Amino acid sequence: MQILSARHVKSEESLRLGVESGWYSTKVSGTFVTGPHITQEDCLSKIAELNPPPAKKKFVAG
């Protein structure tokens, strides 16, 4: 599982990077994975979809 985070790219930086401004999910290395998303919530929702939380294991007493 890769760790993704939400990153906002503003207009000035978007020109330099050659991408649209908006929210992007990024790897730790800074590589864009998804986006642009209109809101941070949309971006975080996509991150949760790609990296669902690990399933809780049931404890079985032996």
Secondary structure, 3 states (H helix, E strand, C coil): CCCEEEEEECHHHHHHHCCCCEEEEEECCCCEEEEEECCHHHHHHHHHHHCCCCCCCCCCCC
